[in-house]
Amino acid sequence: MRGWQIGCRMSTAVAPPRTFVKPVSTLPGRRFDHIFFSSTALLMLATVFVGFGPSYYLAGIFKAPLPSTIIHIHGAVFSSWILLLVTQTSLVATHRVDIHKKLGIAAFLLACSMVVIGVMAATDRLARGTAPGNFDPYFFYIIPLTDMLIFGTLIAFAFRLRFDSAAHKRLIYIANTALLIAAFARWPWHIIHRNAPRAAIATYAFLLLLLAYDLWCTRKVHRATVWGCAFLILVQQIRIPIGKTAAWHSLAMWIQQIAR
């Protein structure tokens, strides 16, 4: 009887709880965000300098032989934005997020002014009846207008998602990619020189960099990268057939008459 009781006790003994060790991910995650985004901001700055160096920066900036005052303002404001981009990414990389946030409001206001000035600069060029290369001025007018549409839309969403760091920085990155067409179109490469549609495709190298970085970090593409890239490419591709329509030419001619 006693042996039976001992056996029962042994059979009902509770096994010690197992400790499950959560596997440690070997993926980089967001640890290298500060390196990637600060480095690509510098790369964007270099892209702009190579494109606009001979005709603007090395020509004296405000002393550069530009066709009108609004183009001078346009150059100064857009240059300030690129420098601010480098500053903001550098602040995050050096863990000065507090200053980064304070500058964020000023950056948003500067971005809003860029959209207005960008449209004014494009309309000024239309009024003068000029376009790069052999493009029709009426067709070309849709290029800078839609660039401002892309930039303004992405910046608005980036500001709305400013508390979602991963989405915010990716939308800012893609928005700046839309601004690089004019710089690439001034590079001394025959295939893209003075050719905005081809220069737009050249800017996709920055989108590929972001896609590759997302895949390397997390083995998946961030939703902001997907939607931002899709929006940019969609607008840039559908504007070409729209810009060749008679309806668009009529609209551009009407705006040209008013601007003159």
C-alpha positions, 0 to 999 in steps of 0.5 A: 500500500505504501509503495503504491502511494509512493508510486502515485506521488512519483507519477503525479510529480510536476515536470519543471517548466521548459524555458523557451528561448526566443531565437535572436534575429540575424537581420540588421533591422533598423540599426543602419538607418542613420548610415543609409539615409545620411549617406544617400542624402550626401549622394543626392547633394553630389548629384545636384552639384554635378548637374548644376555646378557648371551653370549655377554653383560654379558660376557664382550662384546669384551671379549666374546668368539665369533668365529671370528673378524667379529662377534665381529664387527657385535655385536658392530655395531648392539648394537650401532644401538639399542642404537642409536634407543633409543637415536633418539626416546628419542630426538623426545620425548623431542622435540629435533628434531634438534639434531634428524635430525643431527644424522639422516644422521649418523644413515643412514650411520650406517644402510648401514654398518649394511647391509654389516656387516650382510651379512659378518657375515652370510657368515662367519658362513656359511664358518664355517659350523654352524647353530643354533639348528638342522638346515642345514647351507645351509638352514639357510644362507637365514635367515640372508641374507633376514633379511638384505634385509628387514632391508635395504629396509625399511631403504631406504624407511624410509630415502626417506620419512624422511620428512613424520614423520608418515611414517618414524617412522613406517618404522624404527620401522618395520625395527628394528623388522626384527633385533629381530629374533636373540635376540628372538631365544636366549631367554630361552623359549624352543618353540623359543630357537635356532629356527629362524622361530619360533623366527620370528613369536615371533617378530610379537608381535611388529607388532601387537603393532603397528597395535593396536596403529594405530587403537587406534589413528586414527581408521585406519592402516597407509599405511606405517604400512600396506606395511611395515608389508606386506613386512616383513611377505612376505619375511620371509615366502617365504624364508623358501621354497626357502631355502629348494630348491636344487638351493639355496643349490647349491648357498650356497655351492658355496658361502661357497667354496669361503668364505673358 
